[in-house]
Amino acid sequence: MTTRISSWILVALALATSMSASAGDGLCDPLQAFVGSVAAGETRELKFHVIVGSNFKDREGQAYGARRCDYASYEPGKALCKYLMDYSSIESPGYNAKAVITCLSPKTKFAAGTWLYAISYAAKVGTETRGSRVDVVLSEDKEVGGMTLSIKTTGY
């Protein structure tokens, strides 16, 4: 009996690990497309807002939680916003930030049980002669409530 339970737990853990890896892969494609689309000398910013336990301050009606995404009508940001709207966490905005950082810097790892409540992170993506500086900021949004994940990309 113990062997069966142990084997079942191992299979469940392996499945959960592979599912989370594929979820990360789903984010990385639209994120990399957004970052790679920004021309040299150009800056683009996407802001993803989440709130749990209520609705945004500028919205009517009750809500358990809400999310919204502003890509400033920059078409390459639309696919990234769609992914975030469909698959991101409302309850754990730090998880969303960790996923973005891990996509940008695959060697960056966060220990199990790590929580992010706020972070400011920057990375160069690309080569020395062509790429982007990407700033990722997770912070409280006092204007509309909740948390905002900002992904700001400046091409060089």
Secondary structure as UniProt FT lines:
FT   HELIX           2..37
FT   STRAND          43..52
FT   TURN            57..58
FT   STRAND          65..70
FT   TURN            72..73
FT   HELIX           75..87
FT   HELIX           93..104
FT   TURN            106..107
FT   TURN            112..113
FT   STRAND          119..126
FT   STRAND          131..140
FT   TURN            142..144
FT   STRAND          147..155
//
